[in-house]
């Protein structure tokens, strides 16, 4: 078993930080080899960006993989400009054009004319807003030969880009953006170019508001589940090994590992890492054996922390305002408040709240709350928080 280092602020990547998700990665590669375009569906901090970065850093033979996060993109041209820049910065792609200069000299000259400078941040692209970078991307991709490596573009936080572009009730702009992306997937379906999109908010939920789910029906959804108990225990053990390099006496017993897994029901890498990180800091300060009481105190500290984890937890509330209109927001807030105070909520109570708030489609609200990682339901349609930690934070900081 190899040691791991915690990666709390940024997505974990690299052999010393990334906890390999073998089953989900095998499923992704299986679909890639079936020439599918994919959507990696997972709430925030569940490890999807780390999975994408690991794919980029460890491509299988015959694949060129490029990763780009587009969460802040708010215009169609800016989106395709970033994709264009990502492509021409790649040595393999640009090297191909130099090697085959005579065949593609017109295209190469065109690409070079778009470059306005170089820096430690990469290539600076022509800021001229009149350049149609969707068209530039198509021209660039069409010049790649059929025997070129399969180009796999990993587009992280794609639903955010769709939402940003269709903001201010500009549905037509959002629809046009989705159409261009679909056209790109369809036009290059023959040319060994594939896309994996991912997002912390549901792409289906965003596109449904635009009434154009048909524009993403060619994309296969792959869910990124939480860790199972065996995986979670392995992650704890490997993190402990990483910390033992700094303090050889640091240890978490098997009994305490199981207690951690019972205390936090939603076994995502982020929660496990912050718990182990806090336990190591506590051990360094006290040199005392980690006990159940230690775990309880650490989780209480995480929930009440006003600095280190506040931004992460605050984001859960902020996202509701981004996902819903005013009526839906008030209804969703009341649902989550009730569950945080009472532990669970049945469908009939949620339905009554929807009537109170004059909600037309309750399913839209419950789907978003489920997909975005707030709650889950059992067979009896009883809704509960996924995360005990988030539930307790919500009760203290939002509901009361």
N, C-alpha and C positions, 0 to 999 in steps of 0.2 A: 504494500500500500504506500503510495507516494504522498508526501506532504503537500498541502495547498495553503496559499496565502489569501486572506480575506480581501474581497474587492467590493466595498460597500458603496462608494460614491459613483463609480463608473461600471459599465458592463464588464464582466470578468472575461478576459481572453488571455491566451498564452497558457502553456503547460503548467505553470506554477500557480495559476489562479482559476482556470476553467475546470469545472466539474462536468465531465463528459456525460452527455445524455444519449447513451448508445441507442436505445430503442427509438426515440424520436428522430435521431439523425438517420438511422437506417430507413425509417419510413419516408423521410424527406428524399433521400437518395433514390429510393425505389420509385417514387413519383417523378423525380427529375428524369430518370432513365426511361420513363414512359412518355417523356416529352410534354409533361403537364406544367402549367403555370400555377403557382401555389400562393395561398394566403396562410401565413403562420399566425394563428389566432391565440392571443394570450393577454391577460391583464398586465399592468405595469409591474416591473421588477420580478417577473416570474422566470426570467432567464432567456427570453426569446432573442434579444439583441446579442447575447453571448453566444447563442447557438449560431446565429448568422455570421458573426465574426469568426467563429471557429470553422465554419464552412469555407469562408474566404481564405483563411490562413492554411487550410488543409484540403485543397481541391483534389479530387480524384483525377487520374490521368485523362487528358483530353478535354478538360474544363478550364476555362478562364473565368474567375469569379470576382466580381466587383461589388463592394458594399457602399451604400449611401443612406444617411439619415436625412429625412426631408420634413421633419416636424414643423420647422418654422417657415417653410415655403408658403407664400400666399398669392402667387400668380402662376398662370400656366407657363408663360415664357421663362420665368425664373426656375421652375421645376425642370424643364427640358434643358435649360442652360446648365444646370448643375449636373444632369446626366451626361450632357455633351462634354463638359469639363472632365468628368470622371473617366470618360472613355479616352480622350486624347492625352490624358496624363499617364495612361498605362503604357509601359515600355513595350509590351508585346504587340499592342495594336499600332502604336506609332512606329515601332520597328518594322512592322509589316509594310507600312506605306513607304518607308525609306528603302526597304529591300526591293520592292516592286515599283520603283519610282516611275519607270516608263509607262507601266500599265495604268497607274492611278495618279499621274502627275497633276492632273487638273484638280482632283479631289485633295491631294496633299497640299497644293498651293492654297486651296480654299481654306483648309484647316489652319495652316500656318498664318493666314491672313487674319484669323480670328484671335490669335494669341497676341496679347499686348505687353506681356512681361512675365518674368519668373521671380519667385520668391521662395522663402522657406516653407510657405503655405501651399506651394504648387504654382500652377500656371494661372496667370491673370487673363480672363477672357474679355473680349471687346464689350464695353458697357453699352454699346449702341442698342437701344430698345427696339429699333426697327428691324433687327435681325430676328428672323423666325427660327428659334432654336429647335422647335419640333421638326421642321423641315431639315435643319442641319443634321439632327440626329439620324433621320431617315437616310440622308445622303451618305453619311459616314458608315452606317451599318450596311447599306446596300453594296458598298465597295468591298466588304469582307468576303472572301471566297467561301464556297460551300465546304471546302476541306479545312477551313479554319477551326480552331478549338471551339467547342460549344461555349457560347458566352452566356453566363448566368448572372443576371443583375439582381442584387438583393436590395430592395427598397424598404427601408425601415420607417415606421410611423407614417405609412402611406395614407391611412384614413384621416390623419390630422391635416395633411396637405389637401385632401378632398374637401374637408370641412372648412379650412381656411379660404380656399378658392371659391367656395359657394356661400361664404358669409354674407351678411347684410341682405339676406333673401335673394341673392343672385343665383337662383337655381340653374338658370340657363348656362351660366359660366361653369358651374360644377358639372353639369351634364356634358358640356362640350369637352371638359377635361377628361372625364371618364371615357367619352367616345374616342378621343385621341389615343388614350392608353390602350383601349381595346383594339383600335385600328393597328397600333404598333404590334400588339401581340399577334393579331391575325395576319398582318402583312409579312411578318418575319417568322411565321410558324414553320416555314420550309427551311429556314436558314440557320438552324442550330442556335437560336437566341431565345432564352427563356427568362421568366421573371419570378422572383419570390418576393411577395409583399408581406409586411408585418405591421401590426399596430396594437397599441394599448387600448384603443377604443374600437368598437366593432365596425368593420367596413360595411357589413350588411345593414347595420343600424343607421349609419350615415347615409348610405345610398338609398335606403328605403324612404327617407325623408324627401329624396329627390324623385321618387316614384320611377326609378330606372334600375331595378335589380337585374334586368336583362343585360346590362352593360358589364356585369361581373360574373355572369353565369358560366363563363369558361374558366374560372379560377377554382381550383380545388382547395377546400379548407383543411388545414391540419392543426389540430388542437395541441397546445403545449400544456400538458397536465402538471399538477404539483408533483413533487417527488413522492414515491411510496416510502414506507417506513424503512425498508432496507437501504434504499438510496440515501434517505435523510440521515440515517445512522452512519453510513459510510462517509458522508460529507462532514459530519461532526468529527469523526475520527481523523480524517485527513487534515482538517483545520487544526485540530489539537496537535498533530504531528508538526504542522507548520509553526505553531507557536512554541513548541518544545525546543526549537532552534534558538529561541531567545531565553526561554526559562525551562530547563530540563525537567523540573519537578511538576510542571503544569499537567494536570490529568483530569479527565472527566470519566467516571466509571460507567459501565454499561447500564447499571440501574438508573443513574442520573440522565444518561442519554435518552432512555425510554421515558423518563419523567418530562424531559424537554419536549418530546414529541407529543405527549398528552397535553401539555400546557399550551401548545400552539397547534391548532388543528389543521391549519393551512400550511403545508410543508413546502414553501417556496424557498429557493436559495437565499433570498434577501433576509428573511426573518431568522433563518438558522445562522447566517453569518453575523448578524448584529448581536444575537444572543451569545454566541461563542466569543465574539470580540469583547463584549462587556464582561463576560466571565473571566477572560484572560486578564483584563485590566484590574478586576476585583482581586484576582489571585495575586497579581504582582504587588498590589497595595497591602494585602493582608497576610499572604502566605498560608491561608487557611484552606482546608479541603472543601471542594465544591459539594454542597448538599442541596436538598430540595428547598430548604429555606433560602439558600443563595439564589436559586433559580427564581423563586417567587419575588425576591427583592429586585433582581435584575430586570425582570419583565415589568414590574411596577415602575422602575426607573425609566425604562424605554417609553412606557406609556405617558409618563409625566414630564419627560424631558422637553424643555422649552427651546432648545437650540439645535442639538445634533440631528434629531429625527423629525422636528416639527414640520419642515418643508414637505417631507414625504407624506406625512399624515394629512396635513392641510390640503394637499393636492387631491385627496379623495373627495373632499367637500367641493373644492373649486371645480372639479371635473363635472359635477352634477349641473352646475350653471351652464357649462359649455355644451352639455348633452341635451338639455331640456329647455323648453320654453317656460315662462313664469308659472303657469298652472301645473305643468308636469314637475317642475322643480319643487314646488311646495308640497306636492303629493309624495314625491320620492323622498323628500326630507322627513316627512311625517312617518313614512313607512320605516325608514332606517332608524329614526329616533325610537319608535315603538319596539322594534326588534332589539335594539341595544339595551333598552330598559327591561324588556320582558323575556329576552332569550330567543323568542320565536314569534311567528305571526302566521295565521292560517289565511288561505286564499279569500275566504268570505270577508274577513276584516279588511284585507287589502281592497277588495271589490267595493266595500262600503266607503272607504276613503276616496276611491276614484269617483264615486257618485258625488261625494261632498265637494270635491275639487272640480267637478264637471269635466272629467277626462273622457274623451271619445274612445280611445283605444288603450285599455289598461295593459294589454300584452306588450305594447311598445315600451312601457316603463319597466315591467318585470324582466323583459328580455335584455334591456340595456343594463339593469342592475346585476343580472346574472352574468352576462357576457363580460362586463367590465370588472368583475371580480368582487363585487360587494357581498352578494348573497348567493345561496343555492337553495334548492327545494328538494324534499324527499318525495316518495311515492304518494304520500297523503297530501301533498301540496302545502306542507308546512315549510315556511321560509326562515332561514337562519343566516347569520353572518358566516362567511367562509373562515375568516380569521378571528380567533378569540382576542388577539392583541388589538386588532382594528376595532372590534366590537367594544372593548373596554375603553379605548381611546375615544371612540365616538360618543359613548355614554357620558364621559367626563367633559369632553370639549365641545360637543355639539348639542346633545339631547338635553343636558341639564344646565 
